[in-house]
Amino acid sequence: MRDFAAIDFETANAKRTSVCSVGVVIVRNGEIVERAYHLIRPYPNYYSFWNTQVHGLTARDTNSAQTFPEVWNQIAPLIEGLPLVAHNASFDESCLKAVFQSYDMDYPGYQFFCTCRASRARLKGHLPNYQLQTVAAHCGYNLHRHHHALADAEACAAIALQIL
């Protein structure tokens, strides 16, 4: 796979609709050509202690951020016609579908590929686990800001370039 968009969402709470940040890395001809990172005012707009512990974001970071539809209007042209790649794609795809539904937006049927699933198949028995940071390190990417949406999307892109 040489053309794709790696994507990662972070959520504010247990609701899949509560995306509070998104990172996108555009890959064309096997090269990263663009990166995008956006904070998003989540829906519903509250943060759980546990989610903040994971990614460090709070309402203070996103209260004045754009809503998902405003952010997606900027991202949609970047990813148009590209398959989406995520590590544990079922999570990111479920977030995307849920937030589209919560804002009554038509979901365009994005095609997702999962680097976690692919790494389990391709690297079976070679790694102690298939977490993003472990697989990224195996692929030569130092994920030093795990759970920052753009860093996670970059790690996912590095993995996808090697194993998809």
C-alpha positions in Angstrom: 0.0 0.0 0.0 1.6 3.2 -1.2 -1.3 5.7 -1.0 -3.3 6.0 2.2 -4.3 8.2 5.1 -3.2 7.1 8.6 -5.7 8.4 11.2 -6.0 8.4 15.0 -8.6 9.7 17.3 -8.5 10.4 21.0 -11.7 10.6 23.0 -12.7 12.7 26.0 -14.8 10.0 27.7 -16.2 6.5 27.2 -18.6 7.7 24.4 -17.3 7.1 20.9 -18.8 10.4 19.9 -16.5 12.3 22.2 -13.5 12.7 19.8 -11.4 15.5 21.2 -8.4 15.3 18.8 -7.5 13.8 15.5 -4.2 13.2 13.8 -4.0 12.4 10.0 -0.9 11.5 8.0 -1.2 11.5 4.2 1.0 9.1 2.3 1.3 9.2 -1.5 3.7 7.0 -3.5 5.1 5.6 -0.2 6.1 9.0 1.2 4.5 11.2 3.9 3.3 14.3 2.1 1.1 16.0 4.7 0.2 15.9 8.4 -2.8 17.4 10.1 -3.6 17.7 13.8 -6.8 19.2 15.3 -8.3 19.6 18.7 -12.0 19.1 18.7 -14.7 20.2 21.1 -16.1 16.8 22.1 -19.7 15.7 22.1 -20.7 15.2 24.9 -18.4 17.9 26.2 -16.9 16.4 29.3 -13.7 14.6 30.1 -13.4 11.4 32.2 -10.4 11.2 34.6 -9.2 8.0 32.9 -9.2 9.4 29.3 -7.3 12.5 30.5 -4.8 10.2 32.2 -4.2 8.5 28.9 -3.8 11.5 26.5 -3.5 14.5 28.8 -6.2 16.6 27.2 -8.8 18.5 29.3 -11.8 20.7 28.6 -9.4 23.7 29.0 -7.7 22.4 25.8 -10.8 22.0 23.7 -13.5 24.4 25.0 -12.7 26.9 22.3 -11.9 24.3 19.6 -14.0 23.7 16.6 -16.7 21.1 16.5 -16.2 17.8 14.6 -18.1 19.0 11.4 -15.9 22.1 11.2 -12.7 20.0 11.6 -13.9 17.3 9.2 -14.6 19.9 6.5 -10.8 20.5 6.6 -9.8 16.8 6.7 -12.2 15.3 4.2 -10.5 16.9 1.1 -7.1 15.6 2.4 -8.3 12.0 2.6 -10.6 11.9 -0.4 -10.2 8.7 -2.4 -7.7 7.2 0.1 -8.1 4.2 2.3 -7.8 4.9 6.0 -5.3 3.0 8.1 -5.4 2.9 11.9 -3.9 0.7 14.6 -6.9 -1.0 16.2 -9.0 0.3 13.3 -12.2 -0.9 14.9 -11.9 1.8 17.5 -11.1 4.6 15.1 -13.8 3.5 12.6 -16.4 3.2 15.4 -15.5 6.7 16.6 -15.8 8.1 13.1 -19.1 6.5 12.4 -20.5 7.5 15.8 -19.5 11.1 15.5 -20.9 11.3 12.0 -24.2 9.9 13.3 -24.3 12.3 16.3 -24.0 15.3 14.0 -26.5 13.8 11.5 -23.8 13.7 8.8 -23.9 11.3 5.9 -21.1 8.7 6.4 -19.2 8.2 3.1 -18.2 4.6 3.8 -14.5 5.0 4.3 -12.4 1.8 3.8 -10.3 1.0 6.8 -7.3 -1.2 7.2 -5.9 -2.2 10.6 -2.1 -2.2 11.3 -2.7 -4.1 14.5 -4.4 -7.0 12.8 -1.8 -6.9 10.0 1.1 -6.9 12.4 -0.3 -9.9 14.3 -0.5 -11.8 11.0 2.9 -10.7 9.6 4.9 -10.6 12.7 3.4 -13.5 14.6 5.8 -14.8 17.3 8.3 -12.0 16.7 7.0 -9.4 19.2 6.0 -9.6 22.9 2.7 -7.8 22.0 1.2 -5.9 19.2 0.6 -2.6 20.8 1.2 0.5 18.7 4.5 1.5 20.5 5.9 -2.1 20.2 5.1 -2.6 16.6 6.3 1.0 15.7 9.6 0.3 17.4 10.0 -2.9 15.5 9.4 -0.9 12.3 12.0 1.7 13.3 9.7 4.5 14.5 10.3 6.0 18.0 6.8 6.7 19.4 7.8 9.2 22.2 4.4 10.9 22.5 2.1 7.9 22.6 -1.6 8.9 22.7 -1.0 12.2 21.0 -3.2 11.7 17.9 -0.7 13.0 15.4 2.2 10.9 16.9 0.0 7.8 16.8 -1.0 8.5 13.2 2.7 8.9 12.2 3.5 5.6 14.0 0.7 3.9 12.2 1.9 5.3 8.8 5.4 4.0 9.5 4.0 0.5 10.3 1.7 0.5 7.3 4.5 1.4 5.0 6.4 -1.7 6.1 3.7 -4.3 6.6 0.7 -3.5 4.4 
